[in-house]
Amino acid sequence: MTTSNPSSDHATGDSHNSSSSASAARTGSLFGTIMCRGIVPAWLFTGALVKLFDGTPALLPKQVRAVYSGIAKVVGMSAEADLTRFFDIALRGTISMEFTLAAAMILLPRFSRAIAALVLTLFVAILVSVVISGDASCGCFGSKGPPPIVVLIIDGTLLACVLFFKPKHATRQAKTNGALAGAWVAASAFAVAITFGLPAKMMVQAQPIENAPPTSTATASTTIPAPSTTTPTTTANTSATTPTSKQLPAQTPATTTSNTSSSAWPKPPAQLQPYYMPQVEQWVGKPLRSQPLAALIQQPLPANLEQGRWIVMFFRKDCDHCHEVLEKHFMVKLPAPTLLISIPDTNPASELPNPCTECIETSFIKGPEYVVGTPILMSIENGIVKRVCIDTDNRESLEATLQFR
């Protein structure tokens, strides 16, 4: 009759348990744990922190801003006056969510990998769309933030690491899940309170932008004095109201109403909003001067801007699309007297030469962020916005704007 040895059975059991523990340990890696509970949440936290202190939607991809704009329209806040307030709430909500997800990856190990994979997949999808749309290589949204292709490479690498390297999950963590969940709730509540409790970005003082560099016309490069209270009648005084180095087009006659127009144009406020999100499509049928952004145009402006037909174009000096439009439609012959208004957030090293020698050029004042894509063209008649083209790839819309149809 065979008898079992209890000590042998105990040893066998210990060996089996040790083997099982070793097998369980091999199901995850330390690198995977560091990636899901350290590197990815740190990356997400950094992005949220940058957006929090920047305080403007300029760091959000165009596609995300489009989604937010659609939501604003649904909830009845698409008017330009309401949209800034809506985006402030939406931006703070986005930042709060990023802080909350980063805390979850650190404090909830059972869900860290799933959260990291979902967040990075969403980021990669958005960035692929941004790169495909051409925004990665164009200054159409200013020089804010790193190039999307760089962020795409980083996010793609992190996603691959998260999917390939599985994190470790120690069994003793199951006993502390309640405490960790409580810590996550507390951390999330703190992050939300800080994000929504942080005061809005301080208003910045209006800063005039420097005049454009001088051209071959000597008189054009001189400093333009502020409008006087007397009404000049000479051609010299009229030409002195030109906003930049470019002379008025030959077809623009001198007028005796220069000071009336200049003084009537709204002046920039002493303090500005941190950012502006002009909804130029809503300007149609309204005077250009009535828009809040009009007060931010560097003055003085052409004396007869509100007389007859004008083309007004918002552009960036490092924007390829803007340069193409100017080269194709404004280099040989102007469709009408044209005022170019540059957005001063470009990279000087990437600025392109202006091919329109007959256009009058000025700029928005420096200080706030201008969250708007370029180029934008408007046909103006007697100071009233008649048509707006925000998509210059739409040939029908562009031609209708240039031809005042």
C-alpha positions, 0 to 999 in steps of 0.5 A: 500500500502506497502512502503519500508524504505530506511534506513532499506534497507541500513542497510540490504545492509551493513549487506549483505556486511559485511557478504560477507566480512566475508565469503571472509575472511574465504576462507583463513588463516593467516597461509596460507599467512605466509606459502606461502609468508614467510616460503616457499620463505625463505626456497627457498632463503636460498637454493639458497644462500647456492649454490651461496656461495658454488659455486660448483654443489656438492649440486645439486642432482645427477639427476639434474646433469644428466639432465644438463650433457645431455643438455651439450651434446646436445649443444656440451659442454660435453667434460671435459674441457667444462663441468665445464664452462657449469655447472658454467652457469647452476648453476648460472641460477638455483640460479637466478631462485630460487631467482626469484621464491622466490621474486614472492611468496613474491611480487605477492600474487595472484600467491604465492600459485601456485608457492609454490606448483609447486616448492615444488612438483618438489623438493619432486619428485627429492628427492624421486628419490634420496632416492629411488636410495640409495644416502641418506644412502651412502657417494657416493657423499661425505658429502656435504649438509644435508641428502636427507631424511631430506630435503625430510621431510622438503619439504614434510611438507611444501608442505602439509601445502601449499596445506591444508592452503589457504592464504588470498587475500585482495581486496585492493591488486588488486589496487597495483598489478602493483606496486608489479609486478614492484617491482618483476621485479626489485628484479629479475633483481637485483638477476640475476645481483648479481648471474652472477656478483659474481666472481668465487670462489677463487682458493684454494692452493693445500693441501697435505693430511696426510698419512694413519695411520700406520699398523703393518709394521713399515717401511711403516708408515714413512714419504716418502721423495720427489724424489731425482735427483739421480737414486737409485738402491736399493730395500729400495729406491724403497719401499720408494716411496709407497704412504701410509701405505700399502706395494707394492704387492709381485708381484711388483718387484723393478725397477731402474726407480723409479725416472724417473717415479715419476719426470715425473708424473705431479705435482699439480698446485699451485692453483686449480679449486674450483671443478673438474668434471672428465668425466672418460669415456672420458679417455679410450685410453689416458694416465692416466697422461694426465688427469688434475685430475692425477696431484691432486693424492697425490705423490709419486706413485708406480714406475711401475704404467705405466708398465704392467697392473694395476687396479686404483680405485677411492673410498670414505672411507665412501662409502658402495658400495666401501667397497662392491666392495673391499670386494668381488673382492680385499680381497682374491686375486688381479686381478692385482696390484691395486692402490686405490685413495680416495676422501678426502671429507668423514665423518671420523666418518663414515669411513669403514675399508679397506678390501684390505690389498695388495692394495696400497692406496693414495688420491687426495689432499685436497682443491677442491670439487670432483664432481664424484660418487664412486666407479670408476674402471679403467684398466690401461695397460702401463699407458694407460686407457683401460677400465672404469667401473662407474657402479659396479652394471653392472656385465658385465662392472665390470668383463670386467674391472677387467679382461682387456677385 
